Amino acid sequence: MTPIEAIRDARALLNEAPAEQPKPLRLLAAAAFAATAAVLLAGTMVVGPGVSFDQGSTVSNP
């Protein structure tokens, strides 16, 4: 392999890969995952760890 061929091969390896178009379904799934995680984390912060709820009294319908 000559130096010119080695340089050409190295330049070919350094070229950026073609950019992939974003897929709408992937973007929607990522947004849904982020929203779900935010809601779950917010619920944990508001209620706090170690909080327990007692069983409420039975409600009778009149």
mmJSON file of the N, C-alpha and C atoms, coordinates in Angstrom:
{"data_MODEL":{"atom_site":{
"group_PDB":["ATOM","ATOM","ATOM","ATOM","ATOM","ATOM","ATOM","ATOM","ATOM","ATOM","ATOM","ATOM","ATOM","ATOM","ATOM","ATOM","ATOM","ATOM","ATOM","ATOM","ATOM","ATOM","ATOM","ATOM","ATOM","ATOM","ATOM","ATOM","ATOM","ATOM","ATOM","ATOM","ATOM","ATOM","ATOM","ATOM","ATOM","ATOM","ATOM","ATOM","ATOM","ATOM","ATOM","ATOM","ATOM","ATOM","ATOM","ATOM","ATOM","ATOM","ATOM","ATOM","ATOM","ATOM","ATOM","ATOM","ATOM","ATOM","ATOM","ATOM","ATOM","ATOM","ATOM","ATOM","ATOM","ATOM","ATOM","ATOM","ATOM","ATOM","ATOM","ATOM","ATOM","ATOM","ATOM","ATOM","ATOM","ATOM","ATOM","ATOM","ATOM","ATOM","ATOM","ATOM","ATOM","ATOM","ATOM","ATOM","ATOM","ATOM","ATOM","ATOM","ATOM","ATOM","ATOM","ATOM","ATOM","ATOM","ATOM","ATOM","ATOM","ATOM","ATOM","ATOM","ATOM","ATOM","ATOM","ATOM","ATOM","ATOM","ATOM","ATOM","ATOM","ATOM","ATOM","ATOM","ATOM","ATOM","ATOM","ATOM","ATOM","ATOM","ATOM","ATOM","ATOM","ATOM","ATOM","ATOM","ATOM","ATOM","ATOM","ATOM","ATOM","ATOM","ATOM","ATOM","ATOM","ATOM","ATOM","ATOM","ATOM","ATOM","ATOM","ATOM","ATOM","ATOM","ATOM","ATOM","ATOM","ATOM","ATOM","ATOM","ATOM","ATOM","ATOM","ATOM","ATOM","ATOM","ATOM","ATOM","ATOM","ATOM","ATOM","ATOM","ATOM","ATOM","ATOM","ATOM","ATOM","ATOM","ATOM","ATOM","ATOM","ATOM","ATOM","ATOM","ATOM","ATOM","ATOM","ATOM","ATOM","ATOM","ATOM","ATOM","ATOM","ATOM"],
"id":[1,2,3,4,5,6,7,8,9,10,11,12,13,14,15,16,17,18,19,20,21,22,23,24,25,26,27,28,29,30,31,32,33,34,35,36,37,38,39,40,41,42,43,44,45,46,47,48,49,50,51,52,53,54,55,56,57,58,59,60,61,62,63,64,65,66,67,68,69,70,71,72,73,74,75,76,77,78,79,80,81,82,83,84,85,86,87,88,89,90,91,92,93,94,95,96,97,98,99,100,101,102,103,104,105,106,107,108,109,110,111,112,113,114,115,116,117,118,119,120,121,122,123,124,125,126,127,128,129,130,131,132,133,134,135,136,137,138,139,140,141,142,143,144,145,146,147,148,149,150,151,152,153,154,155,156,157,158,159,160,161,162,163,164,165,166,167,168,169,170,171,172,173,174,175,176,177,178,179,180,181,182,183,184,185,186],
"type_symbol":["N","C","C","N","C","C","N","C","C","N","C","C","N","C","C","N","C","C","N","C","C","N","C","C","N","C","C","N","C","C","N","C","C","N","C","C","N","C","C","N","C","C","N","C","C","N","C","C","N","C","C","N","C","C","N","C","C","N","C","C","N","C","C","N","C","C","N","C","C","N","C","C","N","C","C","N","C","C","N","C","C","N","C","C","N","C","C","N","C","C","N","C","C","N","C","C","N","C","C","N","C","C","N","C","C","N","C","C","N","C","C","N","C","C","N","C","C","N","C","C","N","C","C","N","C","C","N","C","C","N","C","C","N","C","C","N","C","C","N","C","C","N","C","C","N","C","C","N","C","C","N","C","C","N","C","C","N","C","C","N","C","C","N","C","C","N","C","C","N","C","C","N","C","C","N","C","C","N","C","C","N","C","C","N","C","C"],
"label_atom_id":["N","CA","C","N","CA","C","N","CA","C","N","CA","C","N","CA","C","N","CA","C","N","CA","C","N","CA","C","N","CA","C","N","CA","C","N","CA","C","N","CA","C","N","CA","C","N","CA","C","N","CA","C","N","CA","C","N","CA","C","N","CA","C","N","CA","C","N","CA","C","N","CA","C","N","CA","C","N","CA","C","N","CA","C","N","CA","C","N","CA","C","N","CA","C","N","CA","C","N","CA","C","N","CA","C","N","CA","C","N","CA","C","N","CA","C","N","CA","C","N","CA","C","N","CA","C","N","CA","C","N","CA","C","N","CA","C","N","CA","C","N","CA","C","N","CA","C","N","CA","C","N","CA","C","N","CA","C","N","CA","C","N","CA","C","N","CA","C","N","CA","C","N","CA","C","N","CA","C","N","CA","C","N","CA","C","N","CA","C","N","CA","C","N","CA","C","N","CA","C","N","CA","C","N","CA","C","N","CA","C","N","CA","C","N","CA","C"],
"label_alt_id":[null,null,null,null,null,null,null,null,null,null,null,null,null,null,null,null,null,null,null,null,null,null,null,null,null,null,null,null,null,null,null,null,null,null,null,null,null,null,null,null,null,null,null,null,null,null,null,null,null,null,null,null,null,null,null,null,null,null,null,null,null,null,null,null,null,null,null,null,null,null,null,null,null,null,null,null,null,null,null,null,null,null,null,null,null,null,null,null,null,null,null,null,null,null,null,null,null,null,null,null,null,null,null,null,null,null,null,null,null,null,null,null,null,null,null,null,null,null,null,null,null,null,null,null,null,null,null,null,null,null,null,null,null,null,null,null,null,null,null,null,null,null,null,null,null,null,null,null,null,null,null,null,null,null,null,null,null,null,null,null,null,null,null,null,null,null,null,null,null,null,null,null,null,null,null,null,null,null,null,null,null,null,null,null,null,null],
"label_comp_id":["MET","MET","MET","THR","THR","THR","PRO","PRO","PRO","ILE","ILE","ILE","GLU","GLU","GLU","ALA","ALA","ALA","ILE","ILE","ILE","ARG","ARG","ARG","ASP","ASP","ASP","ALA","ALA","ALA","ARG","ARG","ARG","ALA","ALA","ALA","LEU","LEU","LEU","LEU","LEU","LEU","ASN","ASN","ASN","GLU","GLU","GLU","ALA","ALA","ALA","PRO","PRO","PRO","ALA","ALA","ALA","GLU","GLU","GLU","GLN","GLN","GLN","PRO","PRO","PRO","LYS","LYS","LYS","PRO","PRO","PRO","LEU","LEU","LEU","ARG","ARG","ARG","LEU","LEU","LEU","LEU","LEU","LEU","ALA","ALA","ALA","ALA","ALA","ALA","ALA","ALA","ALA","ALA","ALA","ALA","PHE","PHE","PHE","ALA","ALA","ALA","ALA","ALA","ALA","THR","THR","THR","ALA","ALA","ALA","ALA","ALA","ALA","VAL","VAL","VAL","LEU","LEU","LEU","LEU","LEU","LEU","ALA","ALA","ALA","GLY","GLY","GLY","THR","THR","THR","MET","MET","MET","VAL","VAL","VAL","VAL","VAL","VAL","GLY","GLY","GLY","PRO","PRO","PRO","GLY","GLY","GLY","VAL","VAL","VAL","SER","SER","SER","PHE","PHE","PHE","ASP","ASP","ASP","GLN","GLN","GLN","GLY","GLY","GLY","SER","SER","SER","THR","THR","THR","VAL","VAL","VAL","SER","SER","SER","ASN","ASN","ASN","PRO","PRO","PRO"],
"label_asym_id":["A","A","A","A","A","A","A","A","A","A","A","A","A","A","A","A","A","A","A","A","A","A","A","A","A","A","A","A","A","A","A","A","A","A","A","A","A","A","A","A","A","A","A","A","A","A","A","A","A","A","A","A","A","A","A","A","A","A","A","A","A","A","A","A","A","A","A","A","A","A","A","A","A","A","A","A","A","A","A","A","A","A","A","A","A","A","A","A","A","A","A","A","A","A","A","A","A","A","A","A","A","A","A","A","A","A","A","A","A","A","A","A","A","A","A","A","A","A","A","A","A","A","A","A","A","A","A","A","A","A","A","A","A","A","A","A","A","A","A","A","A","A","A","A","A","A","A","A","A","A","A","A","A","A","A","A","A","A","A","A","A","A","A","A","A","A","A","A","A","A","A","A","A","A","A","A","A","A","A","A","A","A","A","A","A","A"],
"label_entity_id":["1","1","1","1","1","1","1","1","1","1","1","1","1","1","1","1","1","1","1","1","1","1","1","1","1","1","1","1","1","1","1","1","1","1","1","1","1","1","1","1","1","1","1","1","1","1","1","1","1","1","1","1","1","1","1","1","1","1","1","1","1","1","1","1","1","1","1","1","1","1","1","1","1","1","1","1","1","1","1","1","1","1","1","1","1","1","1","1","1","1","1","1","1","1","1","1","1","1","1","1","1","1","1","1","1","1","1","1","1","1","1","1","1","1","1","1","1","1","1","1","1","1","1","1","1","1","1","1","1","1","1","1","1","1","1","1","1","1","1","1","1","1","1","1","1","1","1","1","1","1","1","1","1","1","1","1","1","1","1","1","1","1","1","1","1","1","1","1","1","1","1","1","1","1","1","1","1","1","1","1","1","1","1","1","1","1"],
"label_seq_id":[1,1,1,2,2,2,3,3,3,4,4,4,5,5,5,6,6,6,7,7,7,8,8,8,9,9,9,10,10,10,11,11,11,12,12,12,13,13,13,14,14,14,15,15,15,16,16,16,17,17,17,18,18,18,19,19,19,20,20,20,21,21,21,22,22,22,23,23,23,24,24,24,25,25,25,26,26,26,27,27,27,28,28,28,29,29,29,30,30,30,31,31,31,32,32,32,33,33,33,34,34,34,35,35,35,36,36,36,37,37,37,38,38,38,39,39,39,40,40,40,41,41,41,42,42,42,43,43,43,44,44,44,45,45,45,46,46,46,47,47,47,48,48,48,49,49,49,50,50,50,51,51,51,52,52,52,53,53,53,54,54,54,55,55,55,56,56,56,57,57,57,58,58,58,59,59,59,60,60,60,61,61,61,62,62,62],
"pdbx_PDB_ins_code":[null,null,null,null,null,null,null,null,null,null,null,null,null,null,null,null,null,null,null,null,null,null,null,null,null,null,null,null,null,null,null,null,null,null,null,null,null,null,null,null,null,null,null,null,null,null,null,null,null,null,null,null,null,null,null,null,null,null,null,null,null,null,null,null,null,null,null,null,null,null,null,null,null,null,null,null,null,null,null,null,null,null,null,null,null,null,null,null,null,null,null,null,null,null,null,null,null,null,null,null,null,null,null,null,null,null,null,null,null,null,null,null,null,null,null,null,null,null,null,null,null,null,null,null,null,null,null,null,null,null,null,null,null,null,null,null,null,null,null,null,null,null,null,null,null,null,null,null,null,null,null,null,null,null,null,null,null,null,null,null,null,null,null,null,null,null,null,null,null,null,null,null,null,null,null,null,null,null,null,null,null,null,null,null,null,null],
"Cartn_x":[0.857,0.0,0.905,0.651,1.446,0.944,1.767,1.326,0.086,-0.031,-1.202,-2.469,-2.388,-3.542,-3.886,-2.864,-3.103,-3.797,-3.368,-3.997,-5.439,-5.674,-7.031,-7.94,-7.428,-8.222,-8.493,-7.501,-7.687,-8.715,-8.671,-9.663,-11.067,-11.177,-12.49,-13.04,-12.166,-12.61,-13.004,-12.401,-12.681,-13.939,-14.452,-15.665,-16.835,-17.704,-18.875,-19.866,-20.546,-21.594,-22.778,-23.536,-24.706,-25.688,-26.257,-27.182,-28.477,-28.944,-30.192,-31.352,-32.394,-33.576,-34.27,-34.72,-35.416,-36.749,-37.06,-38.315,-39.359,-40.535,-41.55,-41.988,-42.063,-42.506,-41.475,-40.2,-39.154,-39.212,-39.443,-39.544,-40.742,-41.857,-43.048,-42.816,-42.157,-41.868,-40.925,-39.933,-39.01,-39.72,-40.615,-41.365,-42.302,-42.935,-43.826,-43.045,-41.886,-41.051,-40.603,-40.19,-39.755,-40.905,-42.087,-43.245,-43.631,-43.604,-43.932,-42.928,-41.659,-40.635,-40.795,-41.129,-41.309,-42.486,-43.578,-44.754,-44.445,-43.769,-43.437,-42.479,-41.489,-40.557,-41.241,-42.133,-42.847,-43.732,-44.377,-45.2,-44.371,-43.185,-42.305,-41.861,-41.585,-41.128,-42.257,-43.465,-44.585,-44.979,-45.149,-45.575,-44.406,-43.258,-42.073,-41.926,-40.705,-40.477,-40.951,-41.424,-41.838,-43.228,-43.997,-45.349,-46.292,-47.172,-48.164,-49.547,-50.514,-51.89,-52.697,-53.417,-54.268,-55.511,-56.07,-57.292,-58.413,-59.077,-60.157,-61.388,-62.254,-63.486,-64.387,-65.243,-66.152,-67.216,-67.434,-68.428,-69.708,-70.8,-72.083,-72.894,-73.558,-74.398,-75.77,-76.289,-77.604,-78.731],
"Cartn_y":[-1.17,0.0,1.235,2.091,3.312,4.343,5.334,6.371,7.123,7.309,8.021,7.195,5.885,5.024,4.999,4.997,5.002,6.294,7.412,8.701,8.713,8.199,8.156,7.29,6.13,5.249,5.898,6.593,7.265,8.381,9.127,10.196,9.616,8.473,7.836,7.417,6.985,6.596,7.804,8.953,10.15,10.883,10.564,11.234,10.89,11.862,11.64,10.725,9.937,9.08,9.955,9.559,10.359,10.447,11.623,11.85,11.086,10.434,9.677,10.61,10.508,11.331,10.863,11.801,11.389,10.728,9.705,8.985,9.525,9.906,10.514,9.609,8.308,7.399,7.315,7.356,7.355,8.628,9.756,11.019,11.012,10.469,10.387,9.462,8.342,7.408,8.035,8.77,9.43,10.495,11.248,12.274,11.641,10.533,9.849,9.282,8.73,8.201,9.316,10.447,11.571,12.118,12.207,12.713,11.756,10.454,9.471,9.525,9.614,9.692,10.961,12.072,13.324,13.24,12.634,12.501,11.587,10.478,9.558,10.2,10.925,11.591,12.701,13.429,14.498,13.909,12.787,12.14,11.669,11.182,10.743,11.92,13.053,14.219,14.838,14.862,15.474,14.618,13.32,12.422,12.132,11.887,11.61,10.133,9.715,8.304,7.965,6.774,6.316,6.74,7.347,7.775,6.604,6.366,5.299,5.887,5.367,5.824,4.757,5.17,4.242,3.931,2.763,2.37,3.303,3.929,4.856,4.117,4.843,4.222,3.904,2.95,2.532,3.602,3.987,5.01,4.3,4.677,4.065,5.054,4.556,5.411,5.559,6.776,6.966,6.452],
"Cartn_z":[0.0,0.0,0.0,-0.937,-1.04,-0.035,0.272,1.215,0.737,-0.558,-1.083,-0.85,-1.057,-0.796,0.691,1.544,2.987,3.417,2.841,3.157,2.671,1.472,0.934,1.805,2.239,3.1,4.458,4.997,6.284,6.165,5.076,4.871,4.732,4.079,3.93,5.291,6.194,7.532,8.375,8.116,8.904,8.461,7.282,6.812,7.721,7.921,8.763,8.055,8.854,8.309,7.924,6.937,6.562,7.729,7.913,9.025,8.788,9.841,9.752,10.071,9.287,9.523,10.798,11.634,12.857,12.526,13.257,13.044,14.018,13.523,14.395,15.539,15.291,16.347,17.472,17.123,18.15,18.982,18.32,19.051,19.988,19.532,20.37,21.562,21.331,22.419,23.439,22.978,23.902,24.72,24.094,24.818,25.84,25.483,26.422,27.602,27.333,28.411,29.348,28.793,29.623,30.455,29.871,30.612,31.734,31.465,32.495,33.638,33.299,34.339,35.17,34.533,35.27,36.229,35.795,36.667,37.843,37.583,38.671,39.668,39.184,40.091,40.869,40.248,40.95,42.036,41.771,42.789,43.966,43.707,44.786,45.631,45.01,45.761,46.575,46.052,46.766,47.955,47.735,48.804,49.732,49.177,49.973,50.267,50.531,50.831,52.243,52.43,53.75,54.165,53.283,53.623,53.403,54.37,54.216,54.434,53.723,53.827,54.554,55.593,56.336,55.517,55.774,55.087,55.536,54.604,54.929,55.427,56.07,56.555,55.372,55.561,54.501,54.301,53.086,52.767,52.367,53.011,52.659,51.844,50.857,50.023,50.683,50.783,51.418,50.554],
"occupancy":[1.0,1.0,1.0,1.0,1.0,1.0,1.0,1.0,1.0,1.0,1.0,1.0,1.0,1.0,1.0,1.0,1.0,1.0,1.0,1.0,1.0,1.0,1.0,1.0,1.0,1.0,1.0,1.0,1.0,1.0,1.0,1.0,1.0,1.0,1.0,1.0,1.0,1.0,1.0,1.0,1.0,1.0,1.0,1.0,1.0,1.0,1.0,1.0,1.0,1.0,1.0,1.0,1.0,1.0,1.0,1.0,1.0,1.0,1.0,1.0,1.0,1.0,1.0,1.0,1.0,1.0,1.0,1.0,1.0,1.0,1.0,1.0,1.0,1.0,1.0,1.0,1.0,1.0,1.0,1.0,1.0,1.0,1.0,1.0,1.0,1.0,1.0,1.0,1.0,1.0,1.0,1.0,1.0,1.0,1.0,1.0,1.0,1.0,1.0,1.0,1.0,1.0,1.0,1.0,1.0,1.0,1.0,1.0,1.0,1.0,1.0,1.0,1.0,1.0,1.0,1.0,1.0,1.0,1.0,1.0,1.0,1.0,1.0,1.0,1.0,1.0,1.0,1.0,1.0,1.0,1.0,1.0,1.0,1.0,1.0,1.0,1.0,1.0,1.0,1.0,1.0,1.0,1.0,1.0,1.0,1.0,1.0,1.0,1.0,1.0,1.0,1.0,1.0,1.0,1.0,1.0,1.0,1.0,1.0,1.0,1.0,1.0,1.0,1.0,1.0,1.0,1.0,1.0,1.0,1.0,1.0,1.0,1.0,1.0,1.0,1.0,1.0,1.0,1.0,1.0,1.0,1.0,1.0,1.0,1.0,1.0],
"B_iso_or_equiv":[0.0,0.0,0.0,0.0,0.0,0.0,0.0,0.0,0.0,0.0,0.0,0.0,0.0,0.0,0.0,0.0,0.0,0.0,0.0,0.0,0.0,0.0,0.0,0.0,0.0,0.0,0.0,0.0,0.0,0.0,0.0,0.0,0.0,0.0,0.0,0.0,0.0,0.0,0.0,0.0,0.0,0.0,0.0,0.0,0.0,0.0,0.0,0.0,0.0,0.0,0.0,0.0,0.0,0.0,0.0,0.0,0.0,0.0,0.0,0.0,0.0,0.0,0.0,0.0,0.0,0.0,0.0,0.0,0.0,0.0,0.0,0.0,0.0,0.0,0.0,0.0,0.0,0.0,0.0,0.0,0.0,0.0,0.0,0.0,0.0,0.0,0.0,0.0,0.0,0.0,0.0,0.0,0.0,0.0,0.0,0.0,0.0,0.0,0.0,0.0,0.0,0.0,0.0,0.0,0.0,0.0,0.0,0.0,0.0,0.0,0.0,0.0,0.0,0.0,0.0,0.0,0.0,0.0,0.0,0.0,0.0,0.0,0.0,0.0,0.0,0.0,0.0,0.0,0.0,0.0,0.0,0.0,0.0,0.0,0.0,0.0,0.0,0.0,0.0,0.0,0.0,0.0,0.0,0.0,0.0,0.0,0.0,0.0,0.0,0.0,0.0,0.0,0.0,0.0,0.0,0.0,0.0,0.0,0.0,0.0,0.0,0.0,0.0,0.0,0.0,0.0,0.0,0.0,0.0,0.0,0.0,0.0,0.0,0.0,0.0,0.0,0.0,0.0,0.0,0.0,0.0,0.0,0.0,0.0,0.0,0.0],
"pdbx_formal_charge":[null,null,null,null,null,null,null,null,null,null,null,null,null,null,null,null,null,null,null,null,null,null,null,null,null,null,null,null,null,null,null,null,null,null,null,null,null,null,null,null,null,null,null,null,null,null,null,null,null,null,null,null,null,null,null,null,null,null,null,null,null,null,null,null,null,null,null,null,null,null,null,null,null,null,null,null,null,null,null,null,null,null,null,null,null,null,null,null,null,null,null,null,null,null,null,null,null,null,null,null,null,null,null,null,null,null,null,null,null,null,null,null,null,null,null,null,null,null,null,null,null,null,null,null,null,null,null,null,null,null,null,null,null,null,null,null,null,null,null,null,null,null,null,null,null,null,null,null,null,null,null,null,null,null,null,null,null,null,null,null,null,null,null,null,null,null,null,null,null,null,null,null,null,null,null,null,null,null,null,null,null,null,null,null,null,null],
"auth_seq_id":[1,1,1,2,2,2,3,3,3,4,4,4,5,5,5,6,6,6,7,7,7,8,8,8,9,9,9,10,10,10,11,11,11,12,12,12,13,13,13,14,14,14,15,15,15,16,16,16,17,17,17,18,18,18,19,19,19,20,20,20,21,21,21,22,22,22,23,23,23,24,24,24,25,25,25,26,26,26,27,27,27,28,28,28,29,29,29,30,30,30,31,31,31,32,32,32,33,33,33,34,34,34,35,35,35,36,36,36,37,37,37,38,38,38,39,39,39,40,40,40,41,41,41,42,42,42,43,43,43,44,44,44,45,45,45,46,46,46,47,47,47,48,48,48,49,49,49,50,50,50,51,51,51,52,52,52,53,53,53,54,54,54,55,55,55,56,56,56,57,57,57,58,58,58,59,59,59,60,60,60,61,61,61,62,62,62],
"auth_comp_id":["MET","MET","MET","THR","THR","THR","PRO","PRO","PRO","ILE","ILE","ILE","GLU","GLU","GLU","ALA","ALA","ALA","ILE","ILE","ILE","ARG","ARG","ARG","ASP","ASP","ASP","ALA","ALA","ALA","ARG","ARG","ARG","ALA","ALA","ALA","LEU","LEU","LEU","LEU","LEU","LEU","ASN","ASN","ASN","GLU","GLU","GLU","ALA","ALA","ALA","PRO","PRO","PRO","ALA","ALA","ALA","GLU","GLU","GLU","GLN","GLN","GLN","PRO","PRO","PRO","LYS","LYS","LYS","PRO","PRO","PRO","LEU","LEU","LEU","ARG","ARG","ARG","LEU","LEU","LEU","LEU","LEU","LEU","ALA","ALA","ALA","ALA","ALA","ALA","ALA","ALA","ALA","ALA","ALA","ALA","PHE","PHE","PHE","ALA","ALA","ALA","ALA","ALA","ALA","THR","THR","THR","ALA","ALA","ALA","ALA","ALA","ALA","VAL","VAL","VAL","LEU","LEU","LEU","LEU","LEU","LEU","ALA","ALA","ALA","GLY","GLY","GLY","THR","THR","THR","MET","MET","MET","VAL","VAL","VAL","VAL","VAL","VAL","GLY","GLY","GLY","PRO","PRO","PRO","GLY","GLY","GLY","VAL","VAL","VAL","SER","SER","SER","PHE","PHE","PHE","ASP","ASP","ASP","GLN","GLN","GLN","GLY","GLY","GLY","SER","SER","SER","THR","THR","THR","VAL","VAL","VAL","SER","SER","SER","ASN","ASN","ASN","PRO","PRO","PRO"],
"auth_asym_id":["A","A","A","A","A","A","A","A","A","A","A","A","A","A","A","A","A","A","A","A","A","A","A","A","A","A","A","A","A","A","A","A","A","A","A","A","A","A","A","A","A","A","A","A","A","A","A","A","A","A","A","A","A","A","A","A","A","A","A","A","A","A","A","A","A","A","A","A","A","A","A","A","A","A","A","A","A","A","A","A","A","A","A","A","A","A","A","A","A","A","A","A","A","A","A","A","A","A","A","A","A","A","A","A","A","A","A","A","A","A","A","A","A","A","A","A","A","A","A","A","A","A","A","A","A","A","A","A","A","A","A","A","A","A","A","A","A","A","A","A","A","A","A","A","A","A","A","A","A","A","A","A","A","A","A","A","A","A","A","A","A","A","A","A","A","A","A","A","A","A","A","A","A","A","A","A","A","A","A","A","A","A","A","A","A","A"],
"auth_atom_id":["N","CA","C","N","CA","C","N","CA","C","N","CA","C","N","CA","C","N","CA","C","N","CA","C","N","CA","C","N","CA","C","N","CA","C","N","CA","C","N","CA","C","N","CA","C","N","CA","C","N","CA","C","N","CA","C","N","CA","C","N","CA","C","N","CA","C","N","CA","C","N","CA","C","N","CA","C","N","CA","C","N","CA","C","N","CA","C","N","CA","C","N","CA","C","N","CA","C","N","CA","C","N","CA","C","N","CA","C","N","CA","C","N","CA","C","N","CA","C","N","CA","C","N","CA","C","N","CA","C","N","CA","C","N","CA","C","N","CA","C","N","CA","C","N","CA","C","N","CA","C","N","CA","C","N","CA","C","N","CA","C","N","CA","C","N","CA","C","N","CA","C","N","CA","C","N","CA","C","N","CA","C","N","CA","C","N","CA","C","N","CA","C","N","CA","C","N","CA","C","N","CA","C","N","CA","C","N","CA","C","N","CA","C","N","CA","C"],
"pdbx_PDB_model_num":[1,1,1,1,1,1,1,1,1,1,1,1,1,1,1,1,1,1,1,1,1,1,1,1,1,1,1,1,1,1,1,1,1,1,1,1,1,1,1,1,1,1,1,1,1,1,1,1,1,1,1,1,1,1,1,1,1,1,1,1,1,1,1,1,1,1,1,1,1,1,1,1,1,1,1,1,1,1,1,1,1,1,1,1,1,1,1,1,1,1,1,1,1,1,1,1,1,1,1,1,1,1,1,1,1,1,1,1,1,1,1,1,1,1,1,1,1,1,1,1,1,1,1,1,1,1,1,1,1,1,1,1,1,1,1,1,1,1,1,1,1,1,1,1,1,1,1,1,1,1,1,1,1,1,1,1,1,1,1,1,1,1,1,1,1,1,1,1,1,1,1,1,1,1,1,1,1,1,1,1,1,1,1,1,1,1]
}}}
